[in-house]
C-alpha cells in the first residue's frame, strides 16, 4: 500500500506541564503512528510550557 504526504501540520498545546502532558498524550493516541513526526517542548514564564506536535496528513494511493 502506498501513501502520499498531503500536508505537514503542527498542533500547539500550552499550559501547566501536567495539563500539556495529558493533552499531548490524548492527541498522540488519536494520531496514527505513521503520521507522527516530532514533539518539541519549550519552557515559558510562570511555570508554563508549550509543546508543538508535528505530524503528517497522508492519503492512500
C-alpha positions as CSV (number, residue, x, y, z in Angstrom):
1,X,0.0,0.0,0.0
2,X,1.4,3.4,-1.0
3,X,0.8,6.7,0.7
4,X,1.4,10.3,-0.3
5,X,2.1,13.1,2.2
6,X,-0.6,15.8,1.6
7,X,0.4,18.3,4.3
8,X,2.7,18.7,7.3
9,X,0.9,20.3,10.2
10,X,1.6,21.4,13.8
11,X,-0.6,21.4,16.8
12,X,0.4,23.6,19.8
13,X,-0.5,22.9,23.5
14,X,0.2,25.4,26.2
15,X,-0.4,25.2,29.9
16,X,1.0,23.7,33.1
17,X,3.3,20.7,32.5
18,X,0.7,18.2,33.7
19,X,-2.1,19.6,31.5
20,X,0.2,19.7,28.5
21,X,1.4,16.2,29.0
22,X,-2.2,14.9,29.3
23,X,-3.4,16.8,26.2
24,X,-0.4,15.7,24.1
25,X,-0.9,12.1,25.1
26,X,-4.6,12.2,24.2
27,X,-3.7,13.8,20.9
28,X,-1.0,11.3,20.1
29,X,-3.3,8.4,20.9
30,X,-5.7,9.6,18.2
31,X,-3.0,10.0,15.7
32,X,-1.9,7.1,13.5
33,X,1.7,6.2,14.3
34,X,2.6,6.6,10.6
35,X,1.6,10.3,10.8
36,X,3.7,11.3,13.8
37,X,6.9,13.3,13.1
38,X,8.2,15.0,16.3
39,X,7.3,16.8,19.5
40,X,9.2,20.0,20.7
41,X,8.7,21.4,24.3
42,X,9.6,24.9,25.4
43,X,9.5,26.4,28.9
44,X,7.5,29.6,29.2
45,X,7.5,32.1,32.1
46,X,5.5,31.3,35.2
47,X,5.9,27.5,35.1
48,X,4.0,27.1,31.9
49,X,5.2,25.0,29.0
50,X,4.4,24.8,25.3
51,X,4.5,21.6,23.3
52,X,4.4,21.5,19.5
53,X,3.4,18.3,17.8
54,X,4.5,17.9,14.2
55,X,2.5,15.4,12.1
56,X,1.8,14.5,8.5
57,X,-1.5,14.3,6.8
58,X,-1.3,11.3,4.4
59,X,-3.5,9.9,1.7
60,X,-3.7,6.3,0.5
61,X,-2.9,6.0,-3.2
